[in-house]
Each structure stands twice: as structure tokens, then as C-alpha cells.
Amino acid sequence: MSLTVRGLVAGYGRLSVLHGVDLDAAEGRLVAVIGANGAGKTTLLRALSGLIPVSGGTVTLAGADVTGYGPERLARAGLAHVPENRLVFPSLSVEDNLVLGAYTRRRRPAAERAHARDRALELFPRLQPRLQQAAGTMSGGEQQMLAIARGLMAQPRVLVLDEPSVGLAPRLVGEIFAALGRLRDDGLTLVAVEQNARAAFAVADHVYVMDRGRVVLDGAAATLAADPRVTAAFLGGGVSADGGGKPPPATDTAADAGLR
């Protein structure tokens, strides 16, 4: 399922954060969205998944206009959102978190939900021995794996992820992005907002650079990774396949790098 965004305008009350964002995620492709803090990346995902209202532009899934849909309706239409900071239910078991992830598919055959669960546990085998463990007692990396697995329980055709690597050790970042690459290879469409530009570039097919609520640059990941403006602003000299190395700058460097 493809995701197409045209002229998206959104924000919080009278505060407009997104100013005419365009984005394309073709079926079976992994799109990364990078940018400094405050660039509008999280707001973009919240608008796409119906968590905040859209005041202009359109969002389409596989050619169907879903602009203005609420979160549950979007989930039923095939879009799932993995939020920033994981937001698992800490007092519930891993198993119960997975069950809740399938809520919008509760009327579908049990075999479908069982298949989704088995696939999630295959991608993240660390969760298998922890099914009866309270989610809040797991490590941050394991909770991030659970958050993604919970999103997959909705059997999405488009998965959007907000900072899946935040606060994680490089080894776990590598595991998570390897799993995202496998999902992409299976035909799932993914849009990942990332501060860890190295990890994003290592697996993404296409990258969008945002600054102050606008897309200021986009292109194939390999092309942008060789762009000296992107290297100066976000990569610090190279792309690491394991997601390691220094994180990108926390300040707004887009103007200094000549991206605006």
C-alpha cells in the first residue's frame, strides 16, 4: 500500500507547524524523515495517523483519500503508528500488550491474529521468553521491540515509526533497523522519523530532510548520503551500517549547511 501526502498543513490550535509538506512512500519501500529538533517530524506522523487535525492538504492510502480520518479508522484502513518513547503499557504483560495491538482486528479470524503474533515474535525473538513479564520491567530496547511488535499486530500495510532508535545502544539500534529492513523486504511500507541519521540512511530507500515544518530536500538515500550538505548537517562524515557513532546534531543545522 502506498502513502501519498500533498500540501499537508497541521499544527496545534492556532500554532501551525507543518507548512505544505509533500511526501511519497511507495509500497514496499522504507522512507526516512530526518531533521533537527523542532523540524516538525513528530507533528508530521501525528497528522498522518489522525492524532492531530489536518487543516490543509491531503493524505491518501493506495489512492484513497483518508484526510481527516481518526486513529482507529486509519488503523482499520491499514496504517499503524509506533509512537516516540515506546509508550507500552508498563503494568501489562508483553502478551497483553500484543493482544491490545490487535484491537482493530478483533473481529477478524483468530488465525490471522495468531499469524501476526508469530511473525512479530519471529522478528523480535527477545520477546518470546518474556511474554508473561510486565512490559515496564524490560530494558528500553526490549520495550521498543515490543512497541513495534504491538504495531504489527494491527496487520498494517503502512507502518509509521517515531524515533525507533532513541536512547538505545548501537547494537540494539542495529537489531531494530535490521527488522525494519526485513519488513520492507516483505512488502510493508514504512515511514520512520529518525534523529539517528546514520541508522536511517543505512536502511532507507528514500530520505526526506525537514526544517521548520517544510521538506527542504529529498532523494534516494544513496544520493543524499553523498551530498556534502547532508553530510555536514547530519552524518558527520559517514554512514554507519550498524547505527553506531555519534548522533546527529541536536540543534538546527539546516541553514548552516545550505539546505534552506
C-alpha positions as CSV (number, residue, x, y, z in Angstrom):
1,M,0.0,0.0,0.0
2,S,1.4,3.4,-1.0
3,L,1.2,6.5,1.1
4,T,1.0,9.9,-0.6
5,V,1.0,13.3,1.2
6,R,0.3,16.6,-0.7
7,G,0.5,20.1,0.7
8,L,-0.1,19.0,4.3
9,V,-0.8,21.7,6.8
10,A,-1.2,20.9,10.5
11,G,-0.4,22.1,14.0
12,Y,-1.7,22.6,17.5
13,G,-4.6,25.0,17.9
14,R,-3.5,28.3,16.3
15,L,0.1,27.2,16.0
16,S,0.8,25.9,12.5
17,V,3.8,23.5,12.4
18,L,3.6,21.9,9.0
19,H,3.6,24.2,6.0
20,G,2.7,22.3,2.9
21,V,4.5,19.0,3.3
22,D,4.7,16.6,0.3
23,L,5.8,13.0,0.8
24,D,5.6,9.8,-1.1
25,A,6.1,6.3,0.3
26,A,5.7,3.6,-2.4
27,E,4.5,0.1,-1.5
28,G,7.3,-1.9,0.0
29,R,9.7,1.0,0.5
30,L,11.3,2.4,3.6
31,V,11.2,6.2,3.8
32,A,13.2,8.1,6.4
33,V,12.4,11.6,7.6
34,I,15.3,13.4,9.3
35,G,15.8,16.9,10.7
36,A,16.9,18.7,13.8
37,N,14.7,19.0,16.9
38,G,11.7,21.2,16.2
39,A,11.7,20.5,12.4
40,G,8.1,19.1,12.5
41,K,8.9,15.4,12.2
42,T,6.8,14.1,15.0
43,T,3.9,16.5,14.1
44,L,4.0,15.0,10.6
45,L,3.5,11.5,11.9
46,R,0.8,12.6,14.3
47,A,-1.1,14.3,11.4
48,L,-0.7,11.2,9.2
49,S,-2.1,8.9,11.9
50,G,-5.0,11.2,12.9
51,L,-3.7,12.2,16.3
52,I,-3.9,15.9,15.4
53,P,-6.3,17.5,12.9
54,V,-5.2,18.4,9.4
55,S,-6.0,21.9,8.3
56,G,-4.8,21.7,4.7
57,G,-3.6,19.3,2.1
58,T,-4.4,15.6,1.6
59,V,-3.3,12.2,2.8
60,T,-4.1,9.1,0.6
61,L,-3.5,5.4,1.1
62,A,-3.4,3.4,-2.1
63,G,-5.1,6.2,-3.8
64,A,-8.0,6.5,-1.3
65,D,-8.4,9.9,0.4
66,V,-8.1,9.4,4.2
67,T,-7.6,13.0,5.1
68,G,-9.3,13.7,8.4
69,Y,-9.7,10.1,9.5
70,G,-9.3,9.4,13.2
71,P,-6.7,7.0,14.5
72,E,-8.9,3.9,14.8
73,R,-10.4,4.4,11.3
74,L,-6.8,4.8,9.9
75,A,-5.7,1.7,11.7
76,R,-8.6,-0.2,10.1
77,A,-7.6,1.3,6.7
78,G,-4.1,-0.2,7.1
79,L,-1.9,2.5,8.8
80,A,-0.3,1.8,12.2
81,H,1.7,4.3,14.3
82,V,4.6,3.3,16.7
83,P,4.9,6.4,18.9
84,E,8.0,8.1,20.3
85,N,9.3,6.9,23.7
86,R,7.6,3.5,23.1
87,L,4.5,4.1,25.3
88,V,4.0,0.4,26.1
89,F,1.5,-0.4,28.9
90,P,4.1,-1.0,31.7
91,S,1.9,-2.9,34.1
92,L,0.6,-5.3,31.5
93,S,2.4,-8.3,30.3
94,V,4.1,-8.5,26.9
95,E,1.4,-10.8,25.8
96,D,-1.3,-8.4,26.8
97,N,0.4,-5.6,25.0
98,L,0.4,-7.6,21.8
99,V,-3.3,-8.5,22.3
100,L,-4.2,-4.8,22.6
101,G,-2.2,-4.1,19.4
102,A,-4.7,-6.3,17.6
103,Y,-7.8,-4.5,18.9
104,T,-8.8,-3.1,15.5
105,R,-8.6,-6.6,14.1
106,R,-10.6,-8.2,16.9
107,R,-13.4,-9.3,14.6
108,R,-11.0,-10.9,12.1
109,P,-10.4,-14.7,12.4
110,A,-8.2,-15.7,15.3
111,A,-5.8,-17.5,12.9
112,E,-5.0,-14.1,11.4
113,R,-4.1,-12.6,14.8
114,A,-2.1,-15.7,15.7
115,H,-0.1,-15.3,12.4
116,A,0.6,-11.7,13.2
117,R,1.8,-12.6,16.7
118,D,4.1,-15.4,15.4
119,R,5.6,-13.0,12.8
120,A,6.2,-10.3,15.4
121,L,7.9,-12.8,17.7
122,E,10.0,-14.1,14.8
123,L,11.2,-10.6,14.1
124,F,11.9,-9.9,17.8
125,P,12.8,-13.3,19.4
126,R,13.9,-11.5,22.6
127,L,10.2,-11.1,23.4
128,Q,9.3,-14.8,23.3
129,P,10.7,-15.7,26.7
130,R,9.2,-12.5,28.2
131,L,5.6,-13.0,27.2
132,Q,4.4,-13.1,30.8
133,Q,6.7,-10.4,32.0
134,A,5.4,-6.9,32.8
135,A,6.4,-4.7,29.9
136,G,7.7,-1.9,32.2
137,T,10.3,-4.2,33.7
138,M,12.1,-4.8,30.4
139,S,15.0,-2.8,29.0
140,G,14.4,0.2,26.8
141,G,15.5,-1.8,23.7
142,E,13.1,-4.6,24.5
143,Q,10.3,-2.2,25.1
144,Q,11.0,-0.6,21.7
145,M,10.8,-4.0,20.1
146,L,7.5,-4.6,21.9
147,A,6.2,-1.3,20.6
148,I,6.9,-2.2,17.0
149,A,5.6,-5.7,17.5
150,R,2.4,-4.3,19.0
151,G,2.0,-2.1,15.9
152,L,2.4,-5.1,13.7
153,M,-0.4,-6.8,15.5
154,A,-2.8,-4.4,13.7
155,Q,-1.6,-6.1,10.5
156,P,-0.8,-2.8,8.9
157,R,0.1,-2.2,5.3
158,V,1.8,1.1,6.2
159,L,3.8,1.4,9.4
160,V,5.0,4.9,10.7
161,L,7.6,5.0,13.4
162,D,8.6,7.9,15.6
163,E,12.3,7.8,16.6
164,P,12.6,4.0,16.9
165,S,16.3,4.2,17.9
166,V,16.0,6.9,20.6
167,G,18.0,6.2,23.7
168,L,19.2,2.7,22.6
169,A,22.6,1.2,22.4
170,P,24.1,0.9,18.9
171,R,23.8,-2.9,18.9
172,L,20.1,-2.7,19.6
173,V,19.6,0.0,17.0
174,G,21.2,-2.4,14.5
175,E,18.8,-5.2,15.5
176,I,15.7,-2.9,15.2
177,F,16.7,-1.5,11.8
178,A,17.5,-5.0,10.6
179,A,14.0,-6.0,11.5
180,L,12.6,-2.9,9.7
181,G,14.6,-3.9,6.6
182,R,13.0,-7.4,6.7
183,L,9.6,-5.9,7.0
184,R,10.3,-3.7,4.0
185,D,11.5,-6.7,2.0
186,D,8.3,-8.5,2.9
187,G,6.4,-5.7,1.1
188,L,5.4,-3.5,4.1
189,T,5.6,0.3,3.5
190,L,7.4,2.1,6.3
191,V,7.9,5.8,7.2
192,A,10.5,6.3,10.0
193,V,11.2,9.6,11.7
194,E,14.8,9.5,13.0
195,Q,17.4,11.6,14.8
196,N,20.0,8.9,14.2
197,A,20.6,9.8,10.6
198,R,23.3,7.1,10.1
199,A,21.0,4.3,11.0
200,A,18.3,5.8,8.8
201,F,20.5,6.1,5.8
202,A,21.8,2.6,6.2
203,V,18.4,1.0,5.6
204,A,16.2,3.6,3.9
205,D,15.3,3.7,0.2
206,H,14.4,7.4,0.2
207,V,15.1,10.2,2.7
208,Y,13.3,13.5,3.4
209,V,15.0,16.3,5.2
210,M,12.7,18.6,7.2
211,D,13.3,22.0,8.6
212,R,10.8,24.3,10.3
213,G,7.8,22.4,9.1
214,R,8.9,22.1,5.5
215,V,10.7,19.5,3.4
216,V,13.9,21.2,2.2
217,L,15.5,18.3,0.4
218,D,14.6,14.7,-0.6
219,G,16.1,12.0,-2.7
220,A,17.4,8.4,-2.8
221,A,19.3,7.5,0.3
222,A,22.5,6.7,-1.5
223,T,22.3,10.1,-3.4
224,L,21.7,12.2,-0.3
225,A,24.4,10.3,1.7
226,A,26.9,11.6,-0.8
227,D,25.6,15.2,-0.7
228,P,28.1,17.3,1.3
229,R,25.3,19.5,2.7
230,V,23.6,16.4,4.2
231,T,26.9,15.0,5.4
232,A,27.8,18.3,7.1
233,A,24.4,18.7,8.8
234,F,23.5,15.2,9.8
235,L,26.1,12.5,9.1
236,G,29.3,14.0,10.5
237,G,31.4,12.3,7.9
238,G,29.9,8.9,7.0
239,V,27.1,6.4,7.3
240,S,27.4,3.5,9.7
241,A,25.6,0.3,8.8
242,D,25.2,-0.7,12.4
243,G,23.7,2.6,13.5
244,G,26.7,3.4,15.7
245,G,28.7,6.5,16.0
246,K,27.8,10.0,17.2
247,P,24.2,11.1,16.9
248,P,23.3,13.9,14.6
249,P,23.3,17.5,15.9
250,A,20.5,18.4,18.3
251,T,20.4,22.0,17.0
252,D,19.1,23.4,13.8
253,T,22.0,23.0,11.3
254,A,19.9,23.0,8.1
255,A,20.5,26.7,7.4
256,D,24.2,26.4,8.1
257,A,24.5,23.5,5.7
258,G,22.7,25.4,2.9
259,L,19.6,23.2,2.9
260,R,17.3,26.3,3.0
